[in-house]
Amino acid sequence: MRILVIGGSYFFGRWFVQLAHKEHEITVLNRGNIAVGLEGVTELKADRHDEKCLSGLSLESVKFDAVVDFCAYERGDIAGIIRCLDTEALSVYMFISTVDVYRRGSMAPVSELNPFEDRRLEGDEGAYIEGKTALEHELSEECQRYGIKPVSIRPAVLYGPGNYAPRENMYFEWIAGAGQIIHPLGASGHWQMIYVKDAAGALKVLLEKPVEEIKEAYNFCAGESVDYDLFEASLKEAYRLMGNENGYEVINVAVEDIVSQGIPLPFPLSEDESETYTHDRYDELTVDPTSLTEGLFNCLKVYSFHGRA
């Protein structure tokens, strides 16, 4: 299969390319800030918003079977890529979206059929969600126009080696810097996590399915509900496996104090901030998923060696 990967040099995209390139013909298109450097992978350098540069690459001549788009964030991002391709050859366009596109406070569990958020939320998070939601609609419209299968991949909390979001790394840095972590006393928040290698493997399995068997949206998340107690217990076990069982102190801080002091924590603190998502479609794509302890242990090994997971 000839696959065009938009992005592909960071985190989720990089893991996917690493897993898929031995079996498929992969072309990676990004701004070239970080090289993929894998044998057999073609790397093209361009800003997706530079129409002149994109047209000069003659992407339509490759006749890609599928696109996997890891870095579409603004209205027009998907349409701009499709205009450059041979749409007769293209069968599937996979857009990496997010579970955050769903309307807040929807009836749980939130399935792929739930309505999108249509309220304007504040700050950078609101702009991010607004952009992803607009692209969900754009994906459907553009693919319908050209007879391409639209597929939205909506991950929950992705973690793993190479993660640039302040999640598990935040804890590693606290421990490395101060020898302690903060436990939010009284927190009722919960979330669903997904190890990045598992997500990349599921994405590869999905792409290799016959097009008629692929659904138009997938929540990518594990079924296990994680809270701060479970996360911290898994973190402690990961450190024990590294030979550092009692190497940090747990500082209890009341949730109200965390909020009033603006202490950054990476996960929801309250039930009101939390959502539960269906995972049956994702489960059909996975074999032997990585446990939270194993995943954090893998992250910690990389962090301990490089200074960042």
Backbone torsions as a table, in degrees:
resi	resn	phi	psi	omega
1	MET	NA	136.8	176.0
2	ARG	-94.3	114.7	-173.8
3	ILE	-118.8	128.4	172.3
4	LEU	-96.8	120.1	178.5
5	VAL	-106.1	121.1	176.1
6	ILE	-94.5	118.5	-169.9
7	GLY	100.1	-124.7	170.0
8	GLY	86.8	-0.5	179.6
9	SER	-108.4	-9.0	180.0
10	TYR	-117.2	143.1	164.5
11	PHE	37.5	-111.8	-174.7
12	PHE	-56.2	-47.6	-179.5
13	GLY	-62.2	-41.2	-179.5
14	ARG	-65.6	-42.8	177.5
15	TRP	-60.7	-41.2	179.4
16	PHE	-63.1	-46.8	-179.1
17	VAL	-61.5	-41.0	179.7
18	GLN	-61.6	-37.8	-179.1
19	LEU	-78.6	-33.4	-170.6
20	ALA	-93.6	-20.2	-166.8
21	HIS	-70.3	-21.0	-179.5
22	LYS	-77.3	-19.9	-177.1
23	GLU	-111.7	-12.8	-176.0
24	HIS	-134.8	160.2	178.7
25	GLU	-88.4	104.1	-172.5
26	ILE	-103.9	129.9	168.9
27	THR	-117.2	125.9	-179.8
28	VAL	-105.4	128.7	178.0
29	LEU	-118.9	118.1	175.8
30	ASN	-158.0	-172.8	-176.5
31	ARG	-80.3	-2.5	173.4
32	GLY	77.9	18.9	179.7
33	ASN	-69.3	-33.6	177.2
34	ILE	-130.9	126.8	-180.0
35	ALA	-76.2	143.5	174.8
36	VAL	-76.9	-46.5	171.9
37	GLY	66.7	36.2	178.7
38	LEU	-111.8	138.2	-178.3
39	GLU	-60.8	132.0	178.2
40	GLY	87.9	-8.8	179.5
41	VAL	-92.1	123.6	176.5
42	THR	-84.4	129.7	-179.2
43	GLU	-113.9	123.4	178.5
44	LEU	-114.5	135.4	-177.2
45	LYS	-106.3	120.8	177.1
46	ALA	-169.3	150.1	169.1
47	ASP	-85.8	124.5	-175.9
48	ARG	-61.1	-18.0	179.7
49	HIS	-89.8	-2.3	179.3
50	ASP	-96.4	92.9	-174.2
51	GLU	-61.4	-38.3	-179.1
52	LYS	-64.2	-43.8	179.5
53	CYS	-65.2	-43.0	179.1
54	LEU	-61.9	-45.5	-178.8
55	SER	-63.4	-29.6	179.5
56	GLY	-71.6	-13.4	179.6
57	LEU	-82.8	-13.5	179.7
58	SER	53.3	48.4	-178.2
59	LEU	-61.8	-29.3	-178.0
60	GLU	-63.3	-22.8	-177.1
61	SER	-74.0	-17.8	-177.4
62	VAL	-80.7	-25.8	179.9
63	LYS	58.5	63.7	-179.5
64	PHE	-66.6	143.5	174.8
65	ASP	-84.0	-31.8	-175.0
66	ALA	-149.7	151.6	171.7
67	VAL	-119.0	136.3	170.1
68	VAL	-121.0	113.3	-171.0
69	ASP	-107.4	105.7	-177.5
70	PHE	-92.2	-9.9	-171.7
71	CYS	-136.6	42.5	171.4
72	ALA	-93.2	122.0	-176.7
73	TYR	-129.4	-21.8	-173.8
74	GLU	-120.4	150.0	175.1
75	ARG	-52.6	131.8	-179.4
76	GLY	100.7	-14.0	-176.9
77	ASP	-63.4	-42.8	-178.2
78	ILE	-75.0	-44.7	179.3
79	ALA	-59.4	-37.6	-178.9
80	GLY	-64.4	-35.3	178.2
81	ILE	-74.8	-45.5	-177.7
82	ILE	-59.5	-35.6	180.0
83	ARG	-61.6	-23.0	-176.2
84	CYS	-92.8	-1.9	-172.0
85	LEU	-110.2	162.9	171.3
86	ASP	-80.2	99.6	-174.6
87	THR	-73.3	-15.6	175.0
88	GLU	-70.3	-35.0	-179.1
89	ALA	-82.9	-30.2	-172.6
90	LEU	-73.7	125.2	-178.8
91	SER	-100.4	-38.7	-171.6
92	VAL	-136.7	137.3	170.6
93	TYR	-121.5	112.8	179.6
94	MET	-101.9	122.4	-178.2
95	PHE	-109.4	124.6	177.3
96	ILE	-83.7	104.7	-177.6
97	SER	-102.1	-137.7	-177.9
98	THR	-163.7	151.6	174.5
99	VAL	-67.0	-13.6	179.6
100	ASP	-68.3	-9.7	178.9
101	VAL	-72.2	-17.7	-178.0
102	TYR	-73.9	149.1	179.6
103	ARG	-62.2	130.9	-179.7
104	ARG	-61.6	141.6	176.2
105	GLY	75.5	17.7	177.1
106	SER	-68.3	159.6	179.5
107	MET	-63.5	129.0	-178.5
108	ALA	-84.4	152.5	-7.1
109	PRO	-77.1	149.5	-176.7
110	VAL	-81.5	118.5	-179.1
111	SER	-99.1	174.3	179.3
112	GLU	-64.4	-12.6	-178.8
113	LEU	-96.6	-2.5	-179.7
114	ASN	-66.0	152.3	-179.6
115	PRO	-68.4	154.9	178.1
116	PHE	-80.7	158.6	173.8
117	GLU	-66.5	128.4	179.4
118	ASP	-120.4	8.4	175.9
119	ARG	-98.0	148.2	179.1
120	ARG	-84.8	110.2	178.3
121	LEU	-88.2	158.4	-172.7
122	GLU	-82.2	158.6	168.7
123	GLY	73.8	-167.5	-178.7
124	ASP	-63.1	-37.0	179.2
125	GLU	-62.7	-42.0	178.9
126	GLY	-62.8	-41.7	178.8
127	ALA	-65.3	-39.7	178.6
128	TYR	-62.0	-48.1	-179.1
129	ILE	-65.2	-41.1	179.1
130	GLU	-61.0	-41.6	179.4
131	GLY	-66.0	-45.0	-180.0
132	LYS	-64.6	-39.6	179.3
133	THR	-65.0	-43.3	177.6
134	ALA	-60.0	-37.9	-179.5
135	LEU	-72.4	-29.7	173.4
136	GLU	-58.4	-45.9	178.6
137	HIS	-66.8	-41.4	-179.7
138	GLU	-62.8	-41.6	178.0
139	LEU	-56.9	-49.1	-179.2
140	SER	-61.7	-45.3	-177.3
141	GLU	-66.7	-46.0	-177.1
142	GLU	-68.2	-40.8	-179.8
143	CYS	-69.0	-37.0	176.3
144	GLN	-63.2	-37.3	-179.2
145	ARG	-62.3	-36.1	-174.1
146	TYR	-108.8	3.6	179.3
147	GLY	72.6	33.3	179.8
148	ILE	-103.3	146.0	177.9
149	LYS	-77.9	117.6	176.7
150	PRO	-87.0	134.7	178.9
151	VAL	-135.5	121.9	176.8
152	SER	-103.3	124.6	175.8
153	ILE	-102.9	120.7	-173.4
154	ARG	-119.2	89.0	179.3
155	PRO	-72.5	151.5	169.3
156	ALA	-89.2	-125.2	-176.5
157	VAL	-86.3	100.3	176.6
158	LEU	-80.7	137.0	175.1
159	TYR	-144.6	165.5	177.9
160	GLY	141.2	174.2	179.3
161	PRO	-56.8	132.8	-177.8
162	GLY	95.1	-1.6	-178.7
163	ASN	-65.6	126.2	178.0
164	TYR	-99.7	-7.0	176.0
165	ALA	-80.2	145.7	-178.1
166	PRO	-76.9	78.3	179.4
167	ARG	-118.3	-101.9	-179.5
168	GLU	-61.5	-33.0	179.7
169	ASN	-60.4	-29.8	179.2
170	MET	-59.5	-41.7	179.6
171	TYR	-69.1	-42.1	178.6
172	PHE	-60.1	-39.8	-178.4
173	GLU	-71.8	-36.7	174.1
174	TRP	-59.2	-47.4	-176.7
175	ILE	-67.4	-42.6	179.3
176	ALA	-65.2	-35.8	-174.7
177	GLY	-89.0	-39.5	-173.7
178	ALA	-124.2	-5.7	-179.9
179	GLY	69.2	27.3	-177.8
180	GLN	-156.1	161.9	171.7
181	ILE	-128.5	161.8	177.5
182	ILE	-101.8	128.4	173.9
183	HIS	-104.6	122.7	-179.4
184	PRO	-79.0	98.2	-176.6
185	LEU	-66.4	124.1	-179.9
186	GLY	90.9	5.6	-179.9
187	ALA	-69.8	137.8	177.7
188	SER	-117.4	8.2	-178.5
189	GLY	-69.4	154.2	176.8
190	HIS	-149.1	160.4	-175.8
191	TRP	-159.5	168.9	177.2
192	GLN	-117.4	132.0	-176.0
193	MET	-110.2	161.3	177.0
194	ILE	-147.7	125.3	-179.6
195	TYR	-72.6	134.7	-168.9
196	VAL	-61.5	-36.6	179.2
197	LYS	-66.8	-36.9	175.9
198	ASP	-63.5	-43.5	179.6
199	ALA	-62.4	-43.2	179.6
200	ALA	-64.6	-40.4	178.1
201	GLY	-65.0	-40.8	178.1
202	ALA	-64.4	-38.6	178.4
203	LEU	-63.4	-40.7	178.0
204	LYS	-63.8	-45.7	178.3
205	VAL	-58.7	-43.1	-179.3
206	LEU	-62.4	-44.5	-180.0
207	LEU	-62.4	-30.2	-176.5
208	GLU	-84.2	-3.3	176.2
209	LYS	-75.0	153.1	169.9
210	PRO	-56.8	140.3	-174.3
211	VAL	-55.5	-37.4	-176.6
212	GLU	-68.5	-15.8	179.0
213	GLU	-93.2	-8.3	-177.3
214	ILE	-85.7	130.1	176.7
215	LYS	-84.0	168.8	-173.6
216	GLU	-87.5	-7.3	178.3
217	ALA	-155.7	145.2	179.8
218	TYR	-141.1	123.0	166.2
219	ASN	-75.9	123.7	177.1
220	PHE	-101.0	100.2	177.4
221	CYS	-164.5	153.2	176.1
222	ALA	-78.7	158.8	-179.2
223	GLY	-76.0	-22.7	-177.8
224	GLU	-67.5	129.2	174.7
225	SER	-88.1	127.5	-176.6
226	VAL	-107.8	137.4	170.6
227	ASP	-125.0	-178.5	-176.1
228	TYR	-63.7	-35.1	179.2
229	ASP	-64.0	-47.4	-179.2
230	LEU	-66.6	-42.7	179.7
231	PHE	-60.8	-46.0	-177.9
232	GLU	-68.2	-34.1	176.5
233	ALA	-66.0	-40.1	177.8
234	SER	-67.9	-37.4	177.4
235	LEU	-64.1	-44.1	179.6
236	LYS	-61.5	-41.5	179.1
237	GLU	-66.4	-37.4	177.0
238	ALA	-61.5	-41.9	177.4
239	TYR	-67.7	-35.6	177.2
240	ARG	-62.6	-41.9	178.7
241	LEU	-64.2	-24.6	176.3
242	MET	-84.9	0.0	-179.5
243	GLY	84.7	23.3	-176.4
244	ASN	-134.0	61.1	-171.3
245	GLU	-63.7	-41.7	-175.8
246	ASN	-117.2	37.5	-171.6
247	GLY	-86.6	3.8	178.0
248	TYR	-151.4	159.7	-177.9
249	GLU	-104.0	144.0	176.2
250	VAL	-101.4	120.1	-179.8
251	ILE	-102.2	117.3	178.4
252	ASN	-81.9	126.0	176.9
253	VAL	-131.5	127.8	-179.4
254	ALA	-60.3	144.0	-178.4
255	VAL	-55.1	-42.0	-178.3
256	GLU	-63.4	-33.1	177.3
257	ASP	-72.7	-36.9	176.3
258	ILE	-61.2	-43.6	-179.6
259	VAL	-67.6	-47.4	-176.1
260	SER	-66.2	-31.5	-179.1
261	GLN	-90.8	-4.8	179.1
262	GLY	66.3	33.7	178.7
263	ILE	-73.0	123.5	-176.7
264	PRO	-77.5	124.7	171.0
265	LEU	-124.9	146.9	-168.8
266	PRO	-83.2	-8.6	-173.2
267	PHE	-126.8	163.0	-178.5
268	PRO	-63.2	143.0	-178.0
269	LEU	-94.1	-26.4	-173.0
270	SER	-125.3	162.0	175.5
271	GLU	-60.0	-37.6	-178.7
272	ASP	-62.9	-28.8	179.9
273	GLU	-85.6	-7.5	-169.7
274	SER	-100.4	151.2	174.4
275	GLU	-134.7	156.1	173.9
276	THR	-120.6	131.4	-174.6
277	TYR	-116.7	145.4	174.4
278	THR	-66.8	153.1	-175.3
279	HIS	-139.1	10.8	-175.1
280	ASP	-64.3	-38.2	179.7
281	ARG	-67.2	-39.6	177.4
282	TYR	-66.3	-41.1	-177.8
283	ASP	-58.2	-32.3	-179.5
284	GLU	-67.9	-15.5	-175.9
285	LEU	-101.6	-5.3	-171.1
286	THR	-114.5	148.9	174.1
287	VAL	-133.0	129.9	176.2
288	ASP	53.1	62.7	-179.8
289	PRO	-63.9	152.5	-177.9
290	THR	-76.5	130.5	177.0
291	SER	-70.2	159.9	179.9
292	LEU	-61.9	-41.4	179.1
293	THR	-62.5	-46.6	-179.8
294	GLU	-63.2	-42.1	179.7
295	GLY	-62.1	-44.5	179.3
296	LEU	-67.3	-35.4	176.4
297	PHE	-62.5	-43.5	177.4
298	ASN	-62.3	-41.9	177.2
299	CYS	-61.6	-44.2	-176.1
300	LEU	-65.9	-37.3	177.5
301	LYS	-61.0	-43.6	-180.0
302	VAL	-68.8	-42.2	179.6
303	TYR	-62.0	-42.6	-178.0
304	SER	-64.5	-30.3	-178.9
305	PHE	-84.5	-41.8	-173.9
306	HIS	-103.3	-14.0	-175.0
307	GLY	87.8	0.6	175.2
308	ARG	-161.9	134.5	179.0
309	ALA	-77.4	NA	NA
